[in-house]
Amino acid sequence: MIIKEGRLKFDFPFDAISFDNTIYYRKHFMQIQKGVKAIDILAIKGNRNYMIEIKDYTHPNTEEISQIELIADIIKKIICSLSTIYPMALNANNEDEKDISIKFLKNSELFIIFHIEIPPPRRGLSQSRYRLSNIQTKLRERLKSITSKSHIKVVSKDNLKNLPWSVTVATN
């Protein structure tokens, strides 16, 4: 399964969906309340669930966001997405969406992955000064009641930390 997110192309040799683009999320769950958010990708390999949020700050029109705001946004997306999966398993009309959410609920391991591409330091954006290890530590502290700390990772296309998919820059 290939999923394109901005200029990044994710190649999953197993089940994956662009979660924030699912029909169920867009037409039903998102309508419940203003401010509901979702992760970018939901993937399943064996008994492992992967919730993947992606940020590519290398684009020239990147807007400034503080590290504190970024972490809060990721956490909100994780919580909202987890809240979406159970009703999606029960009520989704799209079979692919229903199937992957049912598989998710049956699995025993949850990995939360924050994929980030940061700009070079010369850009002047605060994102270029992010310390990825600090982001990972904060996410692990805040999300420890959801999954094991070791299952929360901050990665980039050049450092996927042995995750079972590949990421390339899309040419078009």
C-alpha positions as CSV (number, residue, x, y, z in Angstrom):
1,M,0.0,0.0,0.0
2,I,1.4,3.4,-1.0
3,I,0.2,6.5,0.7
4,K,1.3,9.9,-0.3
5,E,1.3,12.6,2.3
6,G,2.4,16.0,0.9
7,R,5.8,15.3,-0.9
8,L,6.5,12.2,1.1
9,K,5.6,8.7,-0.2
10,F,5.1,5.9,2.3
11,D,5.3,2.3,1.1
12,F,3.7,-0.2,3.4
13,P,4.0,-3.9,2.5
14,F,0.9,-4.5,4.7
15,D,-2.5,-3.0,5.5
16,A,-2.5,0.8,5.8
17,I,-5.0,3.7,5.2
18,S,-4.8,7.4,5.1
19,F,-6.8,7.7,8.3
20,D,-7.6,11.4,8.2
21,N,-9.0,10.9,4.6
22,T,-11.3,8.0,5.4
23,I,-15.0,8.5,4.6
24,Y,-16.1,7.6,8.1
25,Y,-13.8,10.2,9.7
26,R,-14.6,12.9,7.2
27,K,-18.4,12.4,6.9
28,H,-19.3,11.3,10.3
29,F,-16.8,11.6,13.1
30,M,-15.4,15.0,12.1
31,Q,-18.9,16.4,12.2
32,I,-19.5,15.5,15.9
33,Q,-17.7,18.6,17.2
34,K,-15.5,21.4,15.9
35,G,-11.8,20.8,16.5
36,V,-11.9,17.0,16.1
37,K,-8.6,15.9,14.5
38,A,-7.1,12.7,13.2
39,I,-3.7,11.1,12.6
40,D,-2.4,10.8,9.0
41,I,-2.0,7.0,8.7
42,L,-3.3,3.9,10.4
43,A,-1.3,0.8,9.6
44,I,-1.4,-2.8,10.8
45,K,1.2,-5.5,10.5
46,G,0.5,-8.8,12.3
47,N,-0.5,-7.9,15.9
48,R,1.0,-4.5,15.7
49,N,-1.0,-1.3,15.2
50,Y,0.8,1.8,14.0
51,M,-0.7,5.3,14.4
52,I,1.5,7.7,12.3
53,E,1.4,11.4,12.4
54,I,3.4,13.2,9.7
55,K,4.9,16.7,9.6
56,D,7.1,18.0,6.8
57,Y,8.5,21.4,7.7
58,T,10.9,21.5,4.7
59,H,8.2,23.2,2.5
60,P,9.0,26.9,1.9
61,N,5.5,28.0,3.1
62,T,5.8,26.3,6.5
63,E,4.1,28.2,9.2
64,E,5.8,28.7,12.6
65,I,4.6,26.4,15.4
66,S,6.2,26.0,18.8
67,Q,7.3,22.6,20.1
68,I,4.7,22.8,22.9
69,E,1.9,23.5,20.4
70,L,3.2,20.6,18.1
71,I,3.2,18.1,21.0
72,A,-0.3,19.2,22.1
73,D,-1.6,18.8,18.5
74,I,-0.1,15.3,18.1
75,I,-1.7,14.2,21.4
76,K,-5.1,15.6,20.4
77,K,-4.9,13.7,17.1
78,I,-4.0,10.4,18.8
79,I,-6.9,10.8,21.3
80,C,-9.4,11.8,18.7
81,S,-8.2,9.0,16.4
82,L,-8.5,6.4,19.1
83,S,-12.0,7.6,19.8
84,T,-12.9,7.2,16.1
85,I,-11.7,3.6,15.6
86,Y,-14.3,1.8,17.7
87,P,-17.4,3.4,16.1
88,M,-15.7,3.0,12.7
89,A,-15.5,-0.7,13.3
90,L,-19.2,-0.8,14.1
91,N,-20.6,1.7,11.6
92,A,-18.4,2.3,8.6
93,N,-20.0,1.6,5.3
94,N,-16.7,1.3,3.5
95,E,-15.5,-2.3,3.9
96,D,-11.7,-1.4,3.9
97,E,-12.3,1.1,6.7
98,K,-14.4,-1.3,8.7
99,D,-11.9,-4.1,8.2
100,I,-8.8,-2.2,9.3
101,S,-10.6,-0.8,12.3
102,I,-11.8,-4.2,13.4
103,K,-8.2,-5.6,13.0
104,F,-6.9,-2.7,15.0
105,L,-9.3,-3.5,17.9
106,K,-8.2,-7.1,18.0
107,N,-4.4,-6.4,18.1
108,S,-2.3,-6.3,21.2
109,E,0.4,-3.8,20.4
110,L,0.2,-0.1,19.7
111,F,3.0,2.0,18.2
112,I,2.7,5.7,18.0
113,I,5.0,7.1,15.3
114,F,5.7,10.8,14.7
115,H,7.3,11.2,11.4
116,I,9.0,14.6,11.0
117,E,11.1,16.3,8.4
118,I,12.8,19.4,9.7
119,P,14.2,22.3,7.7
120,P,17.9,23.2,7.7
121,P,18.9,25.6,10.4
122,R,19.4,28.5,8.0
123,R,15.6,28.8,7.4
124,G,15.1,30.6,10.7
125,L,11.9,28.6,11.6
126,S,11.7,27.4,15.2
127,Q,11.0,23.9,13.6
128,S,14.6,23.9,12.4
129,R,15.7,24.1,16.0
130,Y,13.5,21.2,17.3
131,R,15.3,18.6,19.3
132,L,13.7,15.3,18.2
133,S,14.9,13.5,21.3
134,N,13.0,16.2,23.4
135,I,9.8,15.7,21.4
136,Q,10.1,11.9,21.8
137,T,10.6,12.3,25.6
138,K,7.6,14.6,25.9
139,L,5.4,12.3,23.9
140,R,6.5,9.3,25.9
141,E,5.7,11.2,29.2
142,R,2.3,12.3,28.0
143,L,1.2,9.1,26.2
144,K,2.6,6.5,28.6
145,S,-0.9,5.5,29.7
146,I,-1.8,4.6,26.1
147,T,1.1,2.5,25.2
148,S,4.6,1.4,26.2
149,K,7.2,4.2,26.2
150,S,9.4,2.2,23.8
151,H,6.5,2.1,21.3
152,I,6.5,5.8,20.9
153,K,9.0,6.9,18.3
154,V,10.0,10.1,16.5
155,V,11.5,9.3,13.1
156,S,12.4,10.8,9.7
157,K,12.8,9.4,6.2
158,D,16.5,9.1,6.8
159,N,16.1,7.5,10.2
160,L,13.1,5.1,10.4
161,K,14.5,3.2,13.4
162,N,13.9,-0.2,11.9
163,L,10.2,0.4,11.2
164,P,8.8,-2.0,8.5
165,W,8.0,0.5,5.8
166,S,9.9,2.9,3.6
167,V,9.6,6.6,2.9
168,T,10.8,8.5,-0.1
169,V,10.3,12.0,-1.5
170,A,7.7,11.9,-4.3
171,T,8.9,13.3,-7.6
172,N,5.4,14.4,-8.5
